[in-house]
Amino acid sequence: MDLLDIIPVWAVMLSASLCLLGLAIFLRFRVIRSVADPNMTNLFQAMFTFFVLLLVGDLLIVDAIGFLIFCGLLIKFQDTKKCGTPIISNGDWVSFCKVFVIVLLILNIYLLTQKGFLLFSEDIGTARLEFYQGWGLFSRLNAVGVGLTVITAATLWYEGHRKQAIAIALFSAYLSLMLGSRSGLLACLFAYGAYLHFSEKHISTKRIMLAGATLGLSSLVIFFVMFGTQFLGAFAYRVVSYADGPIYYFHDHMDRYTDYPPTYMFGELLTDLRLQPNYEGMAASDRPLPLGRFINFHHFGSDTLLVGPNPQLFVESHAAFHWLSIFWYVLVAVIFILLRRKTSTAFSFYLGCSIAGPLLGDATFAGSQVFTVMLILSLVGAFLLIRYVLRQASAGATGKMVKARCNP
């Protein structure tokens, strides 16, 4: 049974409308500060899924209560604009990102010579799943690079360095296309939303919406390249598929026989830190099937290694915490709030959002994002240390030259 056999069209339309109303309430109470907020699509997905489950009659009471508590906590502890003095200043971030752009450029030239350009693949849908296999570090750096370079471009633009800003913005667009995401250039808009979160300049919602519409049309072009004349139907199905994992899970009553340990949530992070072997290296008895693939297998009767719907917090709460499922909604809300509030620059805010957003869709991916953020912070730390040593050495050399001139 396909997704559209379960969800009637009227439920999709009504859910989308209620979802937009819910996001408007979040804007009103400053849970998010603009329609370009980095976590906008994550919140849309969770809210859309909630209303779809409610309207088709598959929403359990505990999930209704849990999600309402989640939303209530977000409204109660809405974002503050700043949180103290940043550990890494905005200027240090911009200096690092200028060097990071050069590193990414070199890496992507090498990637291009080895793998080609993703969008030129004959079957882009399949290629985007396989393109970065064995090249995971490139995928991580490109994904986080989109956001960091967009924020850098915006900062340089408003500081008057227009040529640098344009060059870096174009490179950001290239990185987003190299990721093969069907949302395409919209990733750049949501990264810009991180800049707006701390910007003193007021950017009207109409201008943001116009930019979003322009970039959205660019994303539709990607759908056209992938699906030809059927691209509008494919795009609509993509939107409906935001709710696919929980719909299949609860419609088929998988919650009755799903038993995952709470440590499942940290599996990707532990693997990335080499504290446990990867999925293929684990014994069959020790490797729970990823929830997305679990849902696919039990609904469609097939298991595809790289394909599976996002389970979202609705499924993960039941799979890992069972009768204490409401605890997961509260925990996710607390982590979501802290990751967004305890930041002082657009760069740190974006990195926090890169963990907080995936936490709503797939906690294991959020764990993997923790590793990516740790990697970036390590690179920033190394950059600042090297710069400090070079400056000290330069200052010492200058001091010796001055002393030599004064004492011939």
N, C-alpha and C positions, 0 to 999 in steps of 0.2 A: 504494500500500500504506500503510494507516494504521498509527499507532504500535502499537495493540493487536494488529495482525496480525503484528508483529515480536516483541513482548515478551509471552511467556505470563504468565498470572496468577501462577503459582507463582514466577516470577522476580521479579515486582513485590513479592510478599509477602516473599520471602526477602531481597531487596535492602533493603527497608525495615527489616527486622529487623536485618540486619548493619549498616546505617547507624546505627540507634539504638545498637547496641553500640559502634560506632566513636566516636560522639559522647560516649558514657559514658566511653570511654577518654580523650578530649580533656578532659572534665570532671575526670577523675581526675588527669591530669597538668597541670592548670591552663592548658591552651591557651585554654580559655574558663572564665570564673569562675561562670557561672550558665546555666540553661536559657533565660534571657531575653537572652543576649548578642546585641548588634546584628548579629553575623555568623553567628548560628546557622543561619538559613535558607540562607545562601550556602554554608556548610560542608555542610549537609544535601544541598543540590542536587549539589554536587561529589562527595560520597561516594556518594550514591544512584546517580548516573550511572556512577561507577566500577564499582559492584557489578552494575548492570544490564548494562553492556558486557561485564563478565567472564562473567556467567552465560549470556548469549546468544551468547557466543563471538566478539564483535566487538572485544574489547580487544586492542590490539597490545602486544607485549612491551615496547617502548620506553615506552608509556604506563603500563603496570603499574609499571615501574621508576621512571618520572618521578613518578607520583603517590605512590608509597611514600616516595620521597625527600622530596617535598613535606610529607607527613604527619610524617615523621621530623624534619625541620627545625623544624616547628611544635612538636613535643613537646620537642625539645632546647632550643629557645630560647623557652620558654613565657612568658606575660605576667608582667611584674613589676608590682607594685601602683602604684608611682610612679616618676617619672623627673625628679628635681630640682625646683627652684623653677619654677613656671609663668611664662611670659612674660606671659600674661593671667590674672590671678587669678580664682578662682571668684566672688568678689564683683563683679569688673568684668564678668564674663560675665552674672551675674544682672541687674545694672543695665542692661546693653545689651539683654538679652532683654525686659525690661519695656517699653523703648521700641520694640523690634522687634515686640512683640505689637500695639502700637497701629498701627504701620506696616502690618503684615499685615492687621489688621482693616479699615483703610481700603481697602487694595488689594482685599481679598476682597468688600467691599461693592460696590466698583466692578465687579469681575468678575461678581458676582451680577446686577447690573443689566444687564450687557452680554451675558452668556452663559447666565444662569439657573443652576439647581442641577443638577449633573451627574446625580445619582441619580434625578432626575425625568424624565430623557430616556426616550423610548419604547424605544430600543435602546441600553442602557447599554454593551454590549460594543463597539459601533461608536463610540459617543459618547466613551468614555474614550480612544480612539485619536486622535480628532479635536478634542476639546474645547480643548486648549491650543495647537493650531496657530496660529501668529502671536502667541501669548501665552506664549512660552517662559520669559520672566523670571518670570511669575507661577507657573509650574509649578516652577521651580527654588526660588523663595523659599518656596512652600508645602511642598515636599518636605523641605527642610532645616529649615523652621520647625516641623514636627511634632516632630522630635527635640529641638531646642533648647528648645521650650516645655515639653515633657514633663519634661526635666531641670530646668528652672526651677521648674516646679510641684512636683516632688519635693523640691527644695532648700528652697523656701519652706514646704512642708508640715512638714518635719522641723525647721525653724527656728521653727515656731509660727505662721506667717502663713497660717492655714488658709483663710480666705476668698479671699485672692489666689490661693492654690494651686488651689482648686477652680475658680475662674473661668478660670484659664489652662489647666487640664487639660481643661475642657469645650471651650475653643477649640481645643486640640490635636486632640481627637476630631473636631471640625468640619473642620479642615484635612485630616485623614486621609481623611475621606469625600469632600471636594472633589477629592482626587486620583483618585478612582474606582477605587482598587486593590481587587482582589477579596480580598486578604488583610485589607483593611479596618482595623479597630481594632487588630489585632495589631501594626501598626507602632508604636503607642504603647507596647505592652509591651516591645518590643525597644529602644526608646529609653530606657525606664525601666531596662533592663538596663545601659545605659551609666552611669547613676547608681549602680547597685549595684556596678559595677566598682571604684569608689573609696569607696563608703560604709563607714563604720565600723559601721553597724548591720547585724546579721545578719538576713537575711530568709530564712525556711525555704523549701526547694525546694517543699514541699507548697503553701505559700501562693502561690508564683509560678505553679505548675501550675494552681491553682484560678483565679487571675486570667487565665492563658492560656486555660483552658477557657471562661471567661465571655466573653472577647473573641473567642475562636474561634467561639463560637455566634453572636456578633454578625456575624462574617464570613460565616457560613453564611446568615444572613438576607439579606446582599447577594447571595449566589449564588441564593437563592430568588427575589429580586426580578428577577434577570437571567434565570434559566432555568426559573422556575416549579416544577412538580412533579418536573422532571428534575434538580433542583439537586444531589442527592447524587451522581448519576452524573457531573455536570459537575465537582463538587469532586474526585472520585476521578480523573477524567481529567486534571484540573489537576495533581495530584500526580505522576501518571505522566509528564506532559509536562515535568516537570523535566529529563528526560533526552532530550527529543526531538531537539535539534540534533545532538549527537554520535551518537545512534542512527542517524538518517538518513544522516549523513555517512559513518560507517564501514560501515554495512550496504550502502550503495551504492558503496563504495570511491571516494568522491570525493577521498580523499587522494592518489590517483594523478595527478590533473590539476588540483589546486589550487595556484596560484602567486601568493602575495601578498607584497609587500615588508614587512619588519619595521616600516617607518614607518606601515603601515596602522593599527597600534595607537594611534597618536597623532593620527589623522585628525580625530576630533571635537574634541580639545583645540585643534589648530591652526586649525580652523574657528571655534571659539568665540573664539579670540584674534585672529581676522581675519588670520591669517598665510597662509591659503589660502581660496579661495572655497568656498561650500557645495557639496553634491553636485550640485545643479541647475546651478550656475554653472561647473562644471568641464567641460573637454573630455572627450568619451567615452573617449578613449585614456588619460586621466589619472585616471579615477574608478573604482576597483575596486568592484564590487558588494558592499555590506555582507555579511558572512559569513552572517548569518541569512537574508537574502534569497537569497543564493547557494544555500544549502541548500534553501530552499523551491522555488526555480526548478528545480534539478536533480532534486529528488525528486517534486514535484507538477506540474512543467511550467508553473508560473505565477509571476508576479512581482508581489507586492503591496507598494506603497510603504511602508506603515506596519506590516506584519506580517512576522515572521520569528522563528524560535526563537533562544534564546541559544546561541551557538557553544560557550562555555565554554573553559577552558584546554586541554582535550583537542583541540579542533579548531584553535584558534588556534596552538597549538604546531606543528602540522603545516603549516598554511596559510602561516605566516610564517617558520618556521625549518627546515622540511623535515627533513633528516637530523640537524640539531642541535636537534630538538624538545625533547629533555630539558633543554636550556638554559632554555627558557621556564618549566618547572616550578620550577627552582631560583630563577630571577629573581622569579617571582611569590611564592614562599615568602619570600624575603628582603624584598621590598617589603611584603608582608602583615605580617610580623613587625615591621618598623620602624615602619609606620604605627600599629600598636597599642601598641608598647612605648614609643615616644618621645613620650608624652603624660603630662600631670600633673593634668589635671582631667577630669571627666566630659564636659564640652563638647568639649574637644580630642580626647578619645578617640572620641566619637561622630563627629566630622568625619573623623578618620582611618579609622574603620570604614566611613564612607560612600564611601570610595575603595577600601579594601582588599577589601570584600565584592564589589562589582561586578567587580573585577579577576578574580575566579574565573569569572564568568559571561560578561562581555563587556568586553574591555579598552578598546574604544572608548568605551563608556559610562563606564568608570572615568576615562578621560581627560576626559570632559565633567564628571564630578564634581570633578575637580581645579579646573576653572574655577569651579564653584559654591563650593567651599571658599575659593578666592582672593577671590571676590566677598564672601563673608561676612566674611572676615578684613579686607578693605578697609573694610567698613562698621563693624566693631568698631574699627578703627584711627581712622576718622573720628570715631566717637562719643567715644572716649577723648580725642582731640585737642580736640574742641569742648568737652567737659566740663572739660578742663584749662584751656583759655583762659578759660572762663566763671568758673571758680574763682579763677584768678589775677586776673581783672578785679574780681571780687567782693571778694577779699582786699585789692586795691589801693584800692578805693573805701572799704572799712571802715577801712583804715589812715589814709586822708586824713580821714575823719570823726573818728576818735579824736584825730588830731593837731590838728584844728581845735578840738576841745573843750578840749584841754589848753593851747592857745595862742590864747585869744580875741583 
